[in-house]
Amino acid sequence: MGPADLGAHDLRLVAGSTPSHNDPGSFLVEYSRTALDGGWNSIQAPMIPTSMFGDTSPTLSQDGLEMFYEAHTTQFGSKIYQSTRTSINQPFEMAEPVTLTQDNDLGDPELSTDGRTLYFRVLVGGDYQIYFATREPN
């Protein structure tokens, strides 16, 4: 399993699958548990994979209704996508790319606890830099 993120009061987990020799792309899988000390159950793939090169590094909002993740849109580039759902018992809707910068290699999104700031990395001139974007509360 790749990078993972807890959401919905630590009862939901979304993780990137580990690519294999037969399937080089990774995809996102959602797990749930009924109590903090309970075991994890796989419940669903949150959505159709966005790219053939893999979807990784998911981050969930605290309520589990919003997810950002990195989609490897080319063999050497990635973008950040966002998906929402109306209830934690529903699947995520089709993801949409998030326009943050003009750069072609964005990734590792991390949503702040209050859901207002999204931190992410950008490849600039051969070096990774940390950027952030903010939004107004709903």
C-alpha positions as CSV (number, residue, x, y, z in Angstrom):
1,M,0.0,0.0,0.0
2,G,1.2,3.5,-0.8
3,P,0.7,6.8,1.1
4,A,-2.6,6.9,3.1
5,D,-4.8,9.5,4.8
6,L,-7.3,9.2,7.6
7,G,-10.6,11.1,7.6
8,A,-14.1,11.1,9.0
9,H,-13.0,10.9,12.6
10,D,-10.3,8.3,11.9
11,L,-12.8,5.7,10.8
12,R,-12.1,6.1,7.1
13,L,-8.8,5.5,5.3
14,V,-7.9,6.1,1.7
15,A,-4.7,4.7,0.4
16,G,-2.9,4.3,-2.9
17,S,-2.4,0.7,-4.0
18,T,1.1,-0.6,-4.6
19,P,1.9,-0.9,-8.3
20,S,3.0,-4.4,-9.4
21,H,5.0,-5.8,-12.4
22,N,1.7,-6.7,-14.1
23,D,-0.1,-3.4,-13.3
24,P,2.3,-0.5,-13.1
25,G,-0.4,2.0,-12.3
26,S,-1.7,2.5,-8.8
27,F,-5.3,3.3,-7.8
28,L,-7.0,4.5,-4.6
29,V,-8.8,2.2,-2.3
30,E,-11.0,3.2,0.7
31,Y,-11.2,1.3,4.0
32,S,-13.4,1.7,7.0
33,R,-13.7,0.6,10.6
34,T,-16.4,0.9,13.2
35,A,-14.2,1.8,16.1
36,L,-10.8,3.4,16.6
37,D,-9.4,0.1,17.9
38,G,-11.2,-2.0,15.2
39,G,-9.8,-3.7,12.1
40,W,-9.9,-2.2,8.6
41,N,-12.3,-3.4,6.0
42,S,-11.9,-2.6,2.3
43,I,-15.2,-1.0,1.2
44,Q,-14.6,0.3,-2.3
45,A,-12.4,1.9,-4.8
46,P,-13.3,5.5,-4.3
47,M,-13.5,6.3,-8.0
48,I,-12.4,5.3,-11.5
49,P,-8.7,5.8,-11.8
50,T,-7.8,9.2,-13.3
51,S,-4.7,8.2,-15.1
52,M,-3.0,5.1,-16.5
53,F,0.2,6.0,-14.7
54,G,-1.4,5.9,-11.2
55,D,-3.3,7.8,-8.6
56,T,-1.5,8.3,-5.3
57,S,-1.1,10.5,-2.2
58,P,-4.8,11.0,-1.2
59,T,-5.8,13.4,1.5
60,L,-9.3,13.5,3.0
61,S,-11.2,16.3,4.6
62,Q,-12.0,15.8,8.3
63,D,-15.6,14.9,7.5
64,G,-14.5,12.5,4.7
65,L,-16.6,14.2,2.1
66,E,-13.8,15.7,0.1
67,M,-10.6,14.2,-1.3
68,F,-7.5,15.6,-3.1
69,Y,-4.9,13.3,-4.6
70,E,-2.0,13.2,-7.1
71,A,-2.7,11.7,-10.6
72,H,0.3,10.9,-12.7
73,T,-1.0,12.3,-15.9
74,T,2.1,11.5,-17.9
75,Q,5.1,9.2,-17.2
76,F,7.0,12.2,-15.8
77,G,4.3,14.7,-14.7
78,S,1.4,14.8,-12.2
79,K,-1.5,17.0,-11.3
80,I,-3.8,17.3,-8.3
81,Y,-7.4,16.2,-8.6
82,Q,-10.4,16.8,-6.3
83,S,-13.5,14.7,-5.7
84,T,-16.5,15.1,-3.4
85,R,-19.4,13.0,-2.2
86,T,-22.6,13.8,-0.3
87,S,-22.2,11.2,2.4
88,I,-19.3,9.0,3.7
89,N,-21.5,6.0,2.8
90,Q,-21.5,7.1,-0.9
91,P,-18.8,6.8,-3.5
92,F,-16.8,9.8,-4.5
93,E,-18.0,11.6,-7.7
94,M,-15.8,11.8,-10.8
95,A,-12.7,13.8,-10.0
96,E,-11.8,17.1,-11.6
97,P,-8.3,18.6,-11.9
98,V,-7.5,21.5,-9.6
99,T,-5.9,24.5,-11.2
100,L,-3.2,25.7,-8.8
101,T,-0.2,26.8,-10.9
102,Q,0.9,26.5,-14.5
103,D,3.5,23.9,-13.6
104,N,3.1,20.4,-14.9
105,D,4.4,18.4,-11.9
106,L,2.3,18.9,-8.8
107,G,1.8,16.4,-6.1
108,D,1.6,15.2,-2.5
109,P,-1.4,17.3,-1.6
110,E,-2.2,17.7,2.1
111,L,-5.4,19.4,3.3
112,S,-5.3,21.4,6.6
113,T,-7.5,20.3,9.4
114,D,-9.9,23.2,8.9
115,G,-10.1,22.4,5.1
116,R,-9.1,25.9,4.1
117,T,-5.4,25.3,3.0
118,L,-4.1,22.8,0.6
119,Y,-0.3,22.2,0.7
120,F,1.4,20.6,-2.2
121,R,4.8,20.2,-3.9
122,V,5.8,21.7,-7.2
123,L,8.9,20.7,-9.3
124,V,10.5,24.0,-10.2
125,G,13.8,24.1,-12.0
126,G,14.7,20.5,-11.0
127,D,13.9,21.1,-7.3
128,Y,10.8,20.4,-5.3
129,Q,9.2,23.3,-3.5
130,I,6.3,23.5,-1.1
131,Y,3.4,25.7,-2.2
132,F,0.0,26.3,-0.6
133,A,-3.4,27.5,-1.7
134,T,-6.1,28.9,0.5
135,R,-9.9,29.2,0.1
136,E,-12.7,30.9,2.0
137,P,-14.8,28.8,4.4
138,N,-18.1,27.5,3.0
